[in-house]
Amino acid sequence: MYVMVGTDVAPEAKVDNEFRGLWVVRTSMKSQESIEKVIERASESNFNALLVQVNGRGEAYYESDIVPRMPDVPEGFDPLAFCIRRAHAVGIEVHAWINAFTVGQIGRSEYQDEHVLTRHPEWSLVDQHEVSTFDYSPEMARDELVSVMLDPAIEGVKEYVREVFVEVVTKYDVDGVHFDYIRYPGRKYGYSDEAREAFRNLTGYDPLDLVKKPETLRGKTVEGKDLFESLGDKWDEFRRRQVTEVVRRVYLDVKRIKPDVAVSCAVFPDIDESYNQRLQDWRRWIQEGIVDFIVPMAYTPNTQRFTGHIEKAVESPPGGKALAGVGVYLMLDDPADCIEKIESARELGTPGIVLFSYDSIKDRTDYWEALALGPFSRRAVVPVMTCPGSNSISSAQDKQND
């Protein structure tokens, strides 16, 4: 059963049943010392969950048969196993944060032999000019791309991501797995040969015609709709479905293996931008029941804007599946700004919050003290974040077979 903190619960009771998470960037997962510091800080300030980045660019901070080991992790040291053992000993959950589609460095052409881009450079996203992101320079990427990204429309990519998540769940006693970069970077991407062929098979049209030959489509009417507009909508929806299918496959397999492991996603906070520009249909994921919870990355120092994003997410039916992602890195001058966001999220009835990131405040003693003396003055129990299994899995399987 999914247990949420409701708005009708007395304020003094709310904080006793609340997800209090920290996103921990992979640079803090390199050594025993750095991981012990994470857990010490979290425990002292009454956090109860860590979302630890163990695969950010197709390299593992754990023992893997699929993903090559991160070179700067000491030989013989398993960061994820160590983190789980130490965190569980003090009552803190560990969720493995895995970047779904970001797998390489812009401008880099050589990787470890086992790296996915060494084995399958053709899986990289291709833009509307038919240029692979594998061949992008930093200037071409600008602010839109943080990494070479994989194309979710390619069947091999879907299976690769599924296998990465399943391996972690199978090998480790994680409390959850957490998707990041489970989206397209923008609407101008996704034009791989495999994606174009699949869309042609569905519609009879090449999606590149929308970019290169719009005059051949404009002005024509099909079923009462402008052909150019209709195909554009179908192309966007085709790409949204590719991302959704990756989430669905991971969710179904995780639940078959370990039903109590939570599957969650970090998502763009603005539902309209997420849907229209990033082709990330997280509202559908909630409705279909293929995520246990989402964390909108409402990274803004503006409390009104933050509240607007979280309120829309909380209102997405069925309720109780949206935590609040707080961008503490944007509020380093005064812990009161962060605390204001936490209190706002509580008023909206979210089951909890996640701060981005531990790393931005790891040496800020004033921050940890303010949280421990303020909103987290008492320890809290993590709500049960997983949904009832049978109905949700059955629904997701039906969608998969559509």
C-alpha positions in Angstrom: 0.0 0.0 0.0 1.2 3.5 -0.8 1.1 5.6 2.3 1.1 9.4 1.8 1.3 12.3 4.2 -2.1 14.0 3.7 -3.0 17.6 4.2 -5.5 16.7 6.8 -2.9 15.2 9.1 -1.9 17.3 12.1 1.4 19.2 11.5 3.1 17.5 14.4 2.3 14.1 12.9 3.2 14.9 9.3 7.0 14.9 9.9 6.9 11.5 11.5 6.0 9.8 8.2 7.9 11.5 5.4 10.4 10.7 2.7 13.5 12.9 3.3 16.0 12.3 0.5 19.3 13.5 -0.7 20.5 13.2 -4.3 24.2 12.2 -4.0 26.3 12.9 -7.1 28.7 10.2 -8.2 31.8 12.2 -7.3 30.9 11.5 -3.6 30.7 7.8 -4.3 34.4 7.2 -5.0 35.7 6.2 -1.6 34.7 4.7 1.7 35.6 8.0 3.4 33.4 10.1 1.1 30.4 7.7 1.5 30.8 7.6 5.2 30.6 11.4 5.3 27.4 11.3 3.3 25.8 8.9 5.7 27.0 10.7 8.7 25.6 14.0 7.5 22.3 12.4 6.5 21.9 10.6 9.8 22.7 13.6 12.0 20.2 15.8 10.1 17.4 13.1 10.2 17.3 12.3 6.5 16.1 8.8 5.8 16.9 8.1 2.1 19.8 8.5 -0.2 19.5 8.6 -4.0 23.1 7.8 -5.0 24.3 8.2 -8.5 25.9 4.9 -9.5 25.8 5.3 -13.3 26.0 8.7 -14.8 27.7 8.3 -18.1 27.6 4.6 -18.8 30.2 3.8 -16.2 29.5 1.9 -13.0 30.1 2.6 -9.3 29.2 -1.0 -8.6 30.2 -4.4 -9.9 28.6 -4.9 -13.3 28.7 -7.4 -16.1 27.1 -4.9 -18.5 28.6 -1.5 -17.7 32.4 -0.8 -17.3 33.7 0.2 -14.0 34.4 3.9 -13.4 38.2 4.2 -13.7 38.7 6.3 -10.6 37.0 3.9 -8.2 39.7 1.9 -6.3 40.2 -1.7 -7.4 38.3 -4.1 -5.1 36.0 -1.4 -3.7 32.3 -1.6 -4.4 30.8 1.8 -3.7 27.1 0.8 -3.9 27.5 -2.3 -1.7 29.4 -0.3 0.9 26.9 2.5 0.9 23.9 0.1 1.3 25.6 -1.7 4.2 26.5 1.5 6.1 23.2 3.3 5.4 21.0 0.4 6.3 22.9 0.0 9.6 21.6 3.4 10.6 18.1 3.1 9.1 18.6 5.0 5.9 17.2 3.7 2.5 19.4 3.6 -0.6 18.0 4.2 -4.0 20.3 3.6 -7.0 20.2 6.7 -9.2 20.9 5.7 -12.8 21.0 8.0 -15.8 19.0 6.3 -18.5 20.2 7.9 -21.8 23.3 10.0 -21.0 26.3 7.8 -21.7 29.3 9.8 -22.8 31.2 13.1 -23.0 30.5 15.6 -25.7 33.4 15.7 -28.1 35.0 12.4 -26.9 35.3 9.6 -29.3 37.1 6.8 -27.4 35.8 4.9 -24.4 36.6 1.7 -22.5 36.2 -1.5 -24.6 33.0 -2.5 -22.7 31.4 1.0 -22.9 28.1 1.1 -24.8 29.4 3.8 -27.1 32.4 1.7 -28.0 30.1 -1.2 -28.8 27.2 0.7 -30.3 28.0 4.3 -31.4 25.1 4.0 -33.8 22.7 4.0 -30.8 23.4 7.7 -30.2 20.7 10.2 -30.7 20.6 11.9 -34.1 19.4 15.4 -34.7 17.1 16.8 -37.4 20.2 17.6 -39.5 21.1 13.9 -39.4 24.1 14.6 -37.2 24.7 12.1 -34.4 25.3 13.5 -30.9 28.3 11.1 -30.8 29.9 13.5 -33.3 28.9 16.7 -31.6 31.4 19.3 -30.5 31.0 21.2 -27.2 30.0 24.2 -29.3 27.2 22.2 -31.1 25.9 21.0 -27.8 25.7 24.4 -26.1 23.3 24.3 -23.2 21.0 21.7 -24.6 23.1 18.6 -24.3 25.1 17.6 -21.2 26.3 14.3 -22.7 26.1 12.1 -25.7 22.6 10.5 -25.4 21.1 7.2 -26.5 18.0 7.0 -28.7 15.1 5.3 -26.9 13.4 4.5 -30.2 16.2 1.9 -30.9 15.2 -1.5 -29.6 18.8 -2.2 -28.5 18.8 0.9 -26.3 15.5 -0.1 -24.7 17.0 -3.5 -23.8 20.3 -2.1 -22.7 18.7 0.3 -20.2 16.4 -2.5 -19.0 19.3 -4.8 -18.4 21.3 -2.1 -16.5 18.4 -1.5 -14.1 17.6 -5.2 -13.7 21.2 -6.1 -12.9 21.4 -3.6 -10.0 18.1 -4.8 -8.6 19.2 -8.4 -8.9 22.6 -8.0 -7.4 22.1 -5.4 -4.7 19.8 -4.9 -1.7 18.6 -1.5 -2.9 15.4 0.0 -1.6 14.7 1.6 -5.0 16.0 2.4 -8.5 15.8 6.0 -9.7 15.7 7.1 -13.4 17.4 10.3 -14.5 17.6 11.8 -18.0 14.7 9.6 -19.0 13.7 11.9 -21.8 14.8 13.5 -25.1 16.9 16.7 -24.7 14.6 18.5 -27.1 12.3 18.1 -30.0 15.0 18.4 -32.7 16.4 15.0 -31.7 15.4 11.4 -32.4 16.0 11.0 -36.2 18.0 7.8 -36.2 17.5 5.4 -39.1 15.7 2.9 -36.9 13.3 5.6 -35.5 12.5 7.0 -39.0 11.8 3.5 -40.3 9.5 2.7 -37.5 7.6 5.9 -38.0 7.4 5.3 -41.8 5.9 1.9 -41.1 3.3 3.5 -38.8 2.3 6.5 -41.0 3.9 6.1 -44.4 5.9 9.3 -43.9 9.5 10.1 -43.0 9.6 12.4 -40.0 12.5 14.3 -41.7 9.9 15.5 -44.2 8.5 17.6 -41.5 11.9 19.4 -41.3 13.2 19.3 -44.9 10.0 19.2 -47.0 7.3 20.9 -45.1 5.8 22.4 -48.2 4.9 18.9 -49.5 2.7 18.4 -46.4 1.2 21.8 -45.6 -2.2 22.5 -47.0 -3.1 18.9 -47.4 -6.0 17.6 -45.3 -6.3 14.1 -43.8 -9.4 13.2 -41.8 -10.2 16.9 -41.4 -6.8 17.8 -40.1 -3.8 19.6 -41.7 -1.4 16.8 -42.7 1.7 18.7 -41.5 0.2 19.4 -38.1 -1.2 15.9 -37.8 2.1 14.2 -38.6 4.0 16.6 -36.3 1.7 15.5 -33.4 2.1 11.8 -34.3 5.9 12.2 -34.5 6.0 13.8 -31.0 3.7 11.1 -29.6 5.8 8.3 -31.2 8.9 9.6 -29.4 7.0 10.0 -26.1 5.9 6.3 -26.4 9.6 5.2 -26.8 10.5 6.8 -23.5 7.4 5.5 -21.8 8.2 2.0 -23.0 11.6 2.1 -21.4 10.1 3.0 -18.0 7.4 0.3 -18.5 9.9 -2.5 -19.2 12.1 -1.6 -16.2 9.1 -1.3 -13.9 7.6 -4.6 -14.9 10.9 -6.5 -14.6 11.8 -4.9 -11.2 8.4 -5.9 -9.8 8.8 -9.4 -11.1 12.2 -9.7 -9.3 11.6 -7.6 -6.1 8.1 -6.2 -5.8 9.1 -4.1 -2.8 11.8 -2.2 -4.6 10.5 1.3 -5.6 10.9 2.6 -9.1 11.0 6.4 -9.4 12.0 9.1 -11.8 13.4 12.6 -11.7 11.3 14.6 -14.1 11.0 18.1 -15.5 8.9 20.1 -13.1 6.7 21.9 -15.7 4.3 19.3 -16.9 3.7 21.2 -20.2 7.3 21.7 -21.0 8.1 18.1 -20.0 5.4 16.8 -22.4 5.8 19.1 -25.3 9.6 19.9 -25.4 11.2 16.9 -23.6 8.7 14.3 -24.8 8.5 13.0 -21.2 5.0 12.1 -20.4 5.3 11.6 -16.7 1.6 12.2 -16.0 0.9 9.1 -18.1 3.5 7.1 -16.1 1.6 7.9 -13.0 -1.8 7.1 -14.5 -0.6 3.8 -15.9 1.1 2.8 -12.7 4.6 2.2 -14.1 6.3 4.4 -11.5 6.0 4.3 -7.7 6.8 8.0 -7.4 8.2 10.9 -9.4 10.4 13.8 -8.2 9.8 17.0 -10.1 13.1 18.9 -10.2 11.5 22.2 -9.1 14.8 23.9 -8.9 14.1 27.6 -8.3 14.7 30.0 -5.4 11.3 31.4 -6.1 8.9 29.8 -3.7 5.8 30.8 -5.7 7.2 29.2 -8.8 8.3 26.1 -6.8 4.8 25.7 -5.3 3.1 26.0 -8.7 5.2 23.1 -10.1 4.7 20.8 -7.1 1.0 21.6 -6.8 0.4 20.5 -10.4 2.3 17.3 -9.8 0.5 16.6 -6.6 -2.8 17.1 -8.3 -2.0 14.5 -11.1 -4.3 11.5 -10.4 -4.0 9.1 -8.8 -2.6 11.4 -6.0 0.3 10.8 -3.6 3.0 10.0 -6.1 4.9 13.2 -6.3 7.7 14.2 -4.0 9.2 17.6 -4.1 12.7 18.1 -5.6 14.3 21.2 -4.0 17.3 22.8 -5.7 19.3 23.7 -2.6 22.3 24.5 -4.8 20.5 27.7 -5.9 19.8 28.7 -2.2 23.3 28.6 -0.6 23.2 32.0 0.9 20.5 31.3 3.5 19.1 27.9 4.7 15.8 29.7 5.3 15.1 29.7 1.6 15.4 25.9 1.4 13.3 25.4 4.6 10.6 27.6 3.1 10.4 25.2 0.1 10.2 22.2 2.5 7.4 23.7 4.4 5.5 24.6 1.2 5.8 21.1 0.0 4.4 19.8 3.3 1.5 22.1 3.0 0.7 20.7 -0.4 0.6 17.2 1.0 3.6 15.6 -0.7 4.9 12.4 0.8 8.3 14.0 1.1 11.2 16.0 -0.4 14.5 15.4 -2.0 17.3 17.9 -2.0 19.7 18.5 -4.9 22.2 18.0 -3.9 24.1 16.7 -0.9 27.3 17.7 -2.7 26.4 21.4 -2.9 26.0 21.6 0.9 28.3 18.8 2.1 30.7 21.3 3.8 28.0 23.8 4.9 27.6 23.0 8.6 25.2 25.8 9.0 22.8 24.2 6.5 22.8 20.8 8.2 22.3 22.4 11.6 19.4 24.5 10.3 17.7 21.5 8.8 18.2 19.4 12.0 17.0 22.1 14.3 14.1 23.2 12.0 12.0 21.0 9.6 13.9 17.8 10.4 14.1 18.2 14.2 12.7 14.7 14.7 13.4 11.5 12.9 10.8 10.3 10.4 9.7 6.9 9.0 9.9 6.6 5.2 6.4 6.1 3.8 5.8 2.8 1.9 6.5 4.1 -1.6 5.5 1.1 -3.6 2.0 0.5 -5.0 -0.1 -2.7 -4.7 1.5 -5.1 -7.2 -1.0 -7.1 -9.1 -3.3 -4.5 -10.5 -0.5 -2.1 -11.5 1.6 -4.8 -13.1 -1.5 -6.2 -15.0 -2.3 -2.7 -16.3 1.2 -2.1 -17.4 1.4 -5.5 -19.2 -1.8 -4.7 -21.0 -0.3 -1.4 -22.3 2.9 -3.2 -23.3 0.9 -5.7 -25.4 -1.2 -3.0 -27.1 
